[in-house]
């Protein structure tokens, strides 16, 4: 729980150093949908490339605006997070359920679920 709390807080604050420290180099990150960022990322470098692309598309407006819930089950933490972003003629305003698995103080996998995948697909495009 502590690792994930530190991670989502770092995401909210834009603390890249802490984020990098908490992601396992070979993390498996599962991003939902049918858009340019969907699919499995197989390393922390691929996750950073994805997020960098999200900032680029959103003109640096992509933000984790609320950490609504964190729940622990063994080495897995489920979270409800709210994200917002804007770009010309489009707004992203969505809750996600992110499920993180932690091993030896590092996040080794993340599976993301979107409350509104159609909104995400439309916002991020192909």
Beta strands, then each sheet from edge to edge (+ up, - down):
strand 1: 23-31
strand 2: 39-41
strand 3: 63-73
strand 4: 76-87
strand 5: 90-103
strand 6: 106-114
sheet 1: 2+ 1- 6- 5+ 4- 3+
end
